[in-house]
Amino acid sequence: MNTDANHLPELTERQEKILTLIVKEYTNRSEPVGSRLLADQYLGSISSATIRNEMARLEELGLLAAPHTSAGRIPTEAGYRYFVKRLLSVAEQELPDVEKRLIAEQFERTPGDMDAWMRMAVNTLARTTRSAALVTPPRSTLSRFKHLALISTHGRMVMMVLVLQSGDVRQQMLTLTEGLNQEQLTAIANKFNATYTGMTADQLRTAAAQDSVLEREILELIADTLEDFDQTPQQLMYRDGLSDMLVEFQDTEGAQQAVRVIEGQSGLEPIISTMHNQAIGEVRVMIAGEGRWDQIRHLGMVWSRYGVRGKAVGTLIIVGPTRMRYGRAISAAGYVAGLMSNLMIEAYGNPDEDEG
């Protein structure tokens, strides 16, 4: 039976209700859920025998599992995926208004700088969801040229010092096709600084057609450096909630995976790189690595992106066991991402400004 994220089975209304109840009970109790409990507390009009039959069918479909010799069932990874994608109601994804107001007030009282906002974001997400949280700093959607210095070293060897608009600095040794003295190098750098500030790699390559062969060569090298920087994995910088979240794990392997993720040792960069086309404020869920990422196969993850469109974007990630409270995590991630984006818009400008 194919139970990956893109091939979920079709269930009857009663089967969906039973799966929903088992997911919620297991999330709260962390114990297998039996038919008697469902019949006594939720499904009084349905016999225990009928519930057992439906649970057996859900197990055949790969949505439930029977651990050890227990008569109860627990959700599988596919069961959680089905619940999140098809059964999680809008109401369950909304934080109460009073809680939203308290969160917003905390951000309003936070000093107006990015470091303080990111620390507030991870603290809020960890506290609100009782999970761990990670936040990457906002990063330019495309790196842009700001300033260049060219320093003669020996023969055709030149040191290039390139400053990006994000403030990042890159140094690189270049071997030019012809030797230039320092005065000539400074003249080229001054021309570039006066002409190309704010341009992306593609824009530099287009503009290079108007320059001399040597200047085109240097511009190509600058464009290559910008592209290399854009492809460099972004490091996770802010984290909170690990110790409180670890008590939610029932197995050592899951706890170890959580520690590696939060401490930045698990190689999350390839996963984060898949988010580059995700819209700001959109929330996504990944359960047990979706069969693709073995390093998080015991974890549930909820993430959203925040920032200013066309300028700089960061990522919020909530991490927990696969039985995490997805509705609350989805709501918290989306709400905090919206607050962070609004703060950045107020501080850094109009999101509709043309990228050039």
PANUVO-363386 format. One record per atom (N, C-alpha, C): x, y, z. Coordinates in steps of 0.02 Angstrom, whole numbers, plus 50000, padded with zeros to 5 digits. Layout:
BEGIN
XYZ
...
end
This chain:
BEGIN
500424994050000
500005000050000
500445006350000
500365010649952
500765016849949
500465022049995
500845024050046
500585028850094
501035034950100
501385036650046
501795042650049
501345048850046
501665054650050
501295060850057
500845062349997
501005059549939
500625061149879
500125055649859
500105050149897
499665044549879
499315042149942
498845046049967
498475044150027
497845040450007
497635035450047
497035031550030
496405035650041
495865033250013
495215036350024
494865032750083
494595036650129
494275033850188
493535035850190
493145031750226
492455033550238
492435038850293
491855042050300
491775047150352
491905044350421
491665038150433
491775035050499
492505033450511
492845030950460
493555029550467
493945035950481
493765041350447
494105047750460
493995050050532
493395049150557
493255051250626
493655047150675
493705040550664
494095036250709
494835038050706
495105039250646
495805041150639
495935047750675
495485052550667
495565059050700
495595058250776
495145054250803
495125053250876
495755049750901
495995044850863
496595041350884
497205045950882
497265050150830
497815054950826
497795059550886
497215062250902
497165067150957
497295063851024
497015057851035
497125054351098
497855052551107
498165050051054
498865048051059
499315054051069
499155059651037
499535065851048
499515067951121
498935067351152
498855069551221
499115064551272
499015058051259
499175052951309
499825049251296
500035048951233
500625045151214
500545037751232
499935035151227
499795028151240
499345025451184
499415018951167
498975016151116
498245017151134
497845018351083
497135019951094
496715013851075
496285011551121
495885005651109
495175007251089
494825002351063
494135003351040
493665004851098
493795002051157
493345003251213
493355010651234
493955013551234
493995020651252
493615024951203
493685023451138
493325027351088
492575026451095
492355020351108
491645019051115
491365022451177
491725022251233
491475025051296
491475032651296
491985035751266
492055042951272
491815046851211
491815043851152
491685047751092
491155044751046
491135038151040
490735035050988
490225030251018
489835032751065
489355028551101
488855025151056
488715028050998
488215025150953
488505019550910
489165018350915
489495013150875
489785007950922
489685001750908
489914996450952
490674995750950
490954992951004
491674991851006
491904987250951
491484982350934
491664977550881
491724981050814
491264985550800
491294989350737
491904993750736
492044997050792
492635001350795
493264997250784
493294991250814
493884987050804
493974985150731
493424983650698
493454981950627
493724987750585
493484993750601
493724999650565
494455001050580
494654999950642
495365000950660
495794995850623
495554989750617
495934984650580
496004986650506
495484989550478
495514991750408
496014997550401
496005002150449
496485007750447
497205005150454
497284999750492
497944996750498
498154993650431
497694990250397
497834987450332
498044992750281
497734998650288
497895004250243
498545007850261
498855005750316
499495008650335
499435015150376
498835016650400
498735022950437
498775022050512
498685015850536
498755014250607
499225008450615
499495007750674
499925001950690
499754999550760
499874993050773
499764990050839
500434988550870
500664992650917
501324991450946
501314985350993
501804981150986
501894975251029
501244971151029
501024969251088
500414965151094
499824969251117
499884975851116
499344980151140
498724979451096
498134979951128
497514979751090
497374986551058
497744991651079
497634998251052
498034999550989
497915005350959
498265007250898
498575014150907
499095015350868
499405021950865
499445024150792
499455030650779
499515032950709
500205031350681
500235029650618
500865028950582
501055035750552
501635036050520
501825042250485
501295044050433
501055038950396
500545040250346
499895042550378
499755039850438
499155042050473
499185049350492
499755051550515
499845058650531
499785062950468
500075060550413
500035064350350
499305065150328
498925059750333
498225060050313
497855065050358
497985064750423
497655069250471
497815076550455
498455078050444
498655085050432
498375087550366
498405083450314
498215085750247
497455085950237
497085081550271
496375080950255
495895082050314
496135081250375
495675081250432
495775086950481
496325090350477
496455095750524
496025101750507
495565103450550
495075108750535
495395115550541
495085120450509
495315127350513
495315129750585
494785127950622
494735130050692
495325127650733
495555121550718
496115118750756
496775121950737
496795125550682
497415128850661
497455136050684
496965138450722
496955145450743
497115146050817
497615150050833
497735151750903
497155156150927
496965155650991
496445160151017
496645167451009
496155171750998
496295178850987
496675181951046
496495179951106
496835182851165
497575180951165
497735174851143
498435172751139
498805176551085
498475177651028
498785181550975
498945188650999
498485191651035
498595198551060
499195198751107
499255193751151
499815193651197
500485192951160
500485188651109
501105187851069
501275194351033
500775197451003
500895203750966
501155209151013
500875209451074
501105214551122
501835213351142
502025207051147
502725205451165
503195207851110
503005206851047
503425209150992
503455216750991
502895220051005
502885227351004
503345230251058
503425226651113
503855229051167
504595227251156
504725223151104
505405221051091
505785226451053
506405227951074
506805233151038
506825231750964
506825237050924
506755236450851
507385234450815
507665228650828
508225226250788
508125218850774
508425216450721
508305209750696
508485204450747
509045205150781
509255200150830
508725199250884
508475204750910
507965204450962
507325201150937
507125202850875
506525199850847
506605192250838
507185190050815
507285182950805
507295179150871
507605182150922
507595178850988
506885178451015
506495183651005
505805183551026
505415178350987
505555177650923
505195172750881
505315165650904
505945163650916
506075156750936
505785155351006
505835160351050
505565159451117
504815158651115
504485162851075
503755162451069
503525155851039
503855153750985
503665147450953
503775141450999
504335141351034
504485135751079
503975135551136
503835141251165
503375141551222
502655139951201
502455142551144
501765141651121
501615134551100
502095131151070
501975124451043
502255118851087
502635120651138
502975115751180
503415111151137
503705114151088
504175110651043
504815114851040
505285112651000
505885116550988
505775121050927
506145126550925
506065131250870
506755133550845
506785134750780
507385137250747
507175143150703
507625148050698
507505153750653
508145155350616
508105155750550
508685158050512
508625165650502
509175169150503
509155176450490
508905177850420
508585183650410
508375185350342
508975186150296
508895183750236
509445183950188
509175186450122
509575190350087
509355193050023
509145187449977
508585188349943
508345183249897
508835182149840
509155187449818
509715187049771
510255191849795
510865189449799
511405193849821
511515199349770
511695205249796
511795211149753
512465214449768
512765216949715
513415220349719
513345227049756
513825228349801
513835234849835
514485238649824
515055235249836
515695238849832
516245233849815
516735236349777
517285232149755
517945235649768
518435231749791
519125234149794
519565228949759
520025231349717
520495227049682
521205228949703
521585224149729
522235225549758
522765221549720
523245225049691
523775221749654
524235217949703
524405211749686
524845207849729
525495206049693
525435202149638
526045200249602
525865198349531
526175201649483
526055200149413
525315201049396
525015195649371
524305195849353
523855193949411
524145192749469
523755190849528
523465197049562
522815196749576
522465202449607
522015199749662
521995203249719
521525201549772
520875205549762
520325202049756
519675205349750
519325205249818
519125211049842
518725211649904
518035214149883
517535209849890
516865211349866
516395211949925
516035217549929
515545218649981
514855218049950
514425213849981
513735213049958
513275217949994
512695219149965
512225223749997
511995221050065
512025214550075
511845211650139
512355213150193
512935215750173
513475217050221
513995211650222
513865206050189
514355200550186
514945202650143
515535200150160
516155201850125
516465195350098
516675195650036
517015189850005
517695192149979
518215188249995
518885189549969
519095183749924
519425185449869
519625180249822
520215182549782
520675177849769
521245179349726
521055178049654
521185182949611
521035182449540
521675182249500
521675178549445
522225178649398
521945181549333
522125187749317
521855191149258
522255189249196
521955190449139
522295188649076
522865193349060
522865199249091
523435203849082
523575207349148
524195209349157
524385212649219
524185220049219
523945222549276
523755229549285
524075232249348
524275238649344
524545241649405
523975243749451
524155246149512
523645247749561
523205253549539
523485258349504
523095264049481
522545261749432
522735257249386
522235254649339
521695250549374
521905246449422
521425242449460
520935246849499
521195252049529
520775256649568
520265260149522
520485261949462
520035265349415
519465260649396
519625254349384
519085249549367
518605248649425
518885247949486
518465247049545
518005253149555
518285259149547
517885265249555
517315265549503
517465263549442
516955263449389
516395258649407
516585252549430
516085247649448
515655250049506
515975253149556
515615255449615
515115260949597
515285264949547
514845270349527
514285267949480
514395262149448
513935260049395
513495254049414
513755249449454
513415242949461
513125241549530
513125246449574
512855245349641
512125243049638
511985237649676
511295235149680
511135229849628
511605228149584
511455223249532
511565216049555
511165211549528
511245204349541
511745201449491
511885194949499
512365191649454
512135191949381
511505190549369
511245190749300
511285197849271
511115202749311
511135209649288
511855211849272
512335209549312
513035211149298
513255208149232
513045201949220
513255198749157
512955202349097
512335204649103
512025208349048
512385214949037
512565218349091
512905224849086
513615224149059
513915218249071
514615217349052
514735217948977
514215216948937
514295217248865
514535224048841
514435229248882
514625236048862
515335237748882
515675233448917
516345234948943
516895231848901
517515233548920
518085230748886
518155223248903
518585219848866
518675212648878
518895211348949
519365215248974
519625214249042
519085215749094
518705221149083
518175222849131
517635217549131
517475214849071
516985209449068
517235203349108
517875202049102
518155196349139
518065197249214
518195203249239
518125204649311
517395204249332
516955207049290
516245206849306
515985199649308
516225195449263
516025188449264
516245185049330
516845186749352
517085183849414
516675186249474
516485192649472
516045195349526
515375191749524
515085190849465
514445187449458
514495180249484
515045176849468
515135170049493
515145169949570
515475174949599
515515175349673
514835176449704
514425180849672
513745181949697
513335175549694
513385171949639
513005165749632
513235160449681
513885159949692
514135155249742
513855156849811
513825163249828
513555165249893
512815163449898
512435164549844
511725162849845
511615155449857
512075151249834
511995144049840
512305141249904
512625145549943
512915143250006
512365141950056
512325135950087
511795134450134
511785139450192
511195141450212
511115146250266
511155142650333
511525145350379
511615142150443
511025143950490
510815139050530
510305140350580
510625144050638
510355149650656
510695154050704
510355154550772
509705154250773
509345155250836
508925149150851
508945146850914
508605140650933
508365141051005
507835137451020
507565137451088
507105131351095
507005129251158
506495124151174
506715116951172
507365115651162
507585108651155
507445104651218
507635107151276
507575103151337
506855101351353
506395106151343
505695104651357
505405099751307
505645099951245
505385095651193
505625088451200
506215087351227
506505080651229
506085075851271
505735078451322
505335073951365
504755070951327
504585073751268
504025071251229
504205064951190
504845063251185
505055057551146
505025051151187
504795045851156
504765039351189
505345034951169
505725036851120
506285032851097
506925036951095
507475033651107
508125037151109
508315039851041
508165035950989
508375038150922
508035044650902
507395045350917
507035051450902
507335057350939
507485056451003
507785061851042
508455063751015
508855058850994
509515060350965
509445064250900
508955062350859
508855066150797
508665073350813
508235074350862
508035081150880
508635085250903
509065082250943
509665085850967
510105087850908
510205083250861
510635084650803
510345090250760
509675090250753
509355095550713
509435102250748
509275102550811
509285108950847
509995111650854
510475107250862
511175109350870
511515110450802
511155109550748
511435110950682
511905105750656
511825099450678
512285094150658
511975089250609
511355090250589
511005084950552
510995086050477
511275091450452
511255092750381
510565094750356
510265099650390
509615102150369
509655106650308
510255108750289
510325113550234
509975111250170
510055104850149
509705102750088
508945103250094
508685102150155
507955102650165
507745109850160
508115114250193
507935121450192
507985124150121
508455121450082
508535124050014
507925122549970
507525117449990
506925115949951
506375121049962
506465125550010
505955130550027
506015136949988
506515137449943
506665143949914
506085146849874
505635142649849
505055145149811
504435145949854
504495144549918
503915145049963
503735152349975
503095153849971
502875160749980
502955162850052
503095169350062
503145172050130
502475171150165
502485168450226
501875167350264
501545160650253
501725157250199
501455150550186
501745145650237
501325141150263
501545136150312
501555129250280
502085125550292
502135118750267
502305113950324
502125107650314
502235102550365
502635096850333
503125094250371
503495088450349
503475083350405
503235077350390
503165072050440
503645066350425
504075064950472
504555059250466
504965059650402
505125065750381
505545066650322
505225065150257
504565063750257
504185062150197
504505056550156
504875052150189
505195046650153
505825048650115
506015055150120
506595057650081
507195059050125
507065061250188
507605063650230
507665059150291
508125054550288
508205049550341
508405052750407
508755058450405
508995061550466
508445064550509
507835064950483
507275067550523
506685062750521
506815056250513
506255051550504
505845050450568
506095052750626
505715052150688
505415058850710
505435063850666
505235070550686
504655073250644
504285077650674
503805081750638
504085088850634
503995092050577
504255098850568
503725103250535
503665109350560
503215114250531
503625120450518
503575123350458
503975129250444
503585134450404
503825140550411
503555146050371
504125150850356
504025154950305
504535159950287
504275166950305
504735171150324
504555178050341
505035182750305
504845189050298
505295193850269
504955198750224
505345201850180
505105206950134
505225204350063
504695203550026
504755200649959
505245204649916
505705200949884
506185204149840
506775207149876
506785206949942
507335210049979
507695204850023
507365202450075
507685197650120
507155193050150
507335186650156
506865181650181
507225176950228
506885175250284
507145170350332
506625164850342
506805159850382
506375154050393
506275152650467
505645151150485
505475148850552
505335141350549
505605137450595
505495130250595
505315127950665
504785124050671
504585120950734
504735113550728
505065110650778
505275103750776
505005100050837
504735094050826
504495089950881
504455082750860
504195078350903
504075071450883
503525071150831
503455065550797
502935064950746
502235065950775
502145064850840
501485065850870
501405072950898
501755077750870
501705084650893
501005087350879
500835092850910
500175096050901
500205100450838
500045097350782
500145100650718
499705106850709
499085106550731
498645112350723
498925118450757
499145117750818
499415123350856
500075125750825
500485121050803
501125122850773
501025126650707
500545124450666
500395127750603
500165134950615
499715135750662
499455142450677
500005146950704
500405144350750
500935148450780
501455150550728
501655145850685
502155147450634
501905152850587
501285152150563
501015157150517
500925163950550
500705164050612
500585170450646
501235174050661
501725170450687
502365173650703
502725175850639
502675171850586
502975173950522
502665180450498
502005181150506
501675187450486
501905193350527
501985192350593
502225197850636
502935199850615
503365194950604
504055196450585
504085200150518
503675197950471
503665201250405
503435208450412
502915209750451
502665216550460
503195221050493
503545218350542
504075222250574
504625224050524
504805219250481
505325220550432
505095225550380
504465225150360
504195229950311
504225237050340
504035237750403
504055244350435
504765246950440
505235242250452
505925244450463
506315245350398
506175241150347
506605240950289
506285242750223
505625244050223
505355246750161
504785242650132
504565245050075
503975242550039
504115235850006
503705230650020
503825224149989
503695224049915
503345228949889
503185229049818
503705232549776
504245234749809
504775238149771
505065233449720
505155235649661
505405231449606
506105229049623
506235222649608
506885219749621
507415222349572
507205225749521
507705228249473
507905222949426
end
